């Protein structure tokens, strides 16, 4: 199945991504991946780091003449800021034994991995923790997710996101455009309501002036997902659990809901469950329909029932807390002296909620691509296509066959 791993530190020489399990023959390009990396760097309220980096990948393995080979794909993403941190992040020990490393971090930030990581890994310098815990690592995940998106695109699956709240300002719900990202990316905040955008920007400016940070929520939607991905038979095969788990792995994410989510717990079942309709043209004629000839009048379930996709759009909402690095820092303890102190402050974003939507798209793509490979397999894209189209055709023909049998 599809697996990925990343390596690298925030101010290290580079980030590395390895993606294993992509079928041979998938058309890919650095431009496709770089476009997703560029989207991750956008958004009002980002910090100075975004002005330094210009993230672009370098292929290391697994691609030849614009197509995957079926072997692991490796990508390198250099950190342009490495030149300013080379001595701080040096790989070899200092010439003078016991020399203190520059820019040590001994004042852990509340809300960050600093203190827990120092205690867990028995370190004296929290930089040994924060460099990997940094959201900079998500750059490598977006690169991996771009390849997953490319695979899903071959099967008509489109993944997009938009910000639904930021800094306590809610975006009014309206009909979502298709394609979603084409509209959302026009906004600096990635919202679909221009009037709300101005209010959110004002709140970001106020938070920056106060040395504070803001969180928010994004909605991620996958359209065109075939019915039958995931499974009910074991806890670790349930697709909603897999999606929730990978979303919660994004730095600063503290909540995930699928479809109606928590609101479903507050309403009676008659207002929650999605009525099923059948008898569609595809069902009567035996044509190819990834929903199997059925549809829901509503999509409160968010496209998942019993851990299995039901053919409706997969809808996940993700909540991100405010970033832990404050320019007006909170109280902490200095690990070097044991005395009360103010937490360390390094350059940071006021908010990264718009970027978090792009990251959430990437990790959703990785889970859905894994589920597609699990269901349809194949060493090559050609074989996977054949398996997919055979399955979808059978979804329609089974009803046609039964109808003909009854008439006979």
CORPECOR-V453629 format. One line per field, one symbol per residue. phi: phi as a letter, one per 20 degrees, with the letter a starting at -180 (. if undefined). burial: # if it has 24 or more other ideal C-beta (glycine too) atoms within 12 Angstrom, else .. A space follows every 50 residues. Layout:
# CORPECOR-V453629
phi = ???
burial = ???
This chain:
# CORPECOR-V453629
phi = .fcbbcbpdgdffadcccddofffnffcbfffffffffffeeofofefgf eefcfbecfdancblncfdnegedcdcfeffgfecgffdgfefffefnff fflfdddfegndfgfgffffeldddfffeffefgfggfgfffffffffff ffgfdmeddbbbedabmneeegecfefcffffefffefdmddcfffgfff gffffffffemdccdrccddcddnfffoenaefbgedfffffffffffef gmfcbccdmfmffffddfgfddfegeccmfgfffemffbfemncbdfccf fmnccmncfdnegeccdcddffffedfdfefbcfffdmegbeffccgbef bcfgffffffgfffffffffffffedloecffffgfffffffffgeffff ffffffff
burial = .#.#.#######.#############.#.#.################.## ..#.###.#..##...####.########.##..#..##........... #...###########.##....#.########################## #####.###########.#.#....#...##..##.#######..##..# #.##..##...###################.......#######.##.## ###..######............#.......##..#.#########..## #####.#####################.##.##.#.......##.#.### ##########################.#..#..#..##..#######.## ........
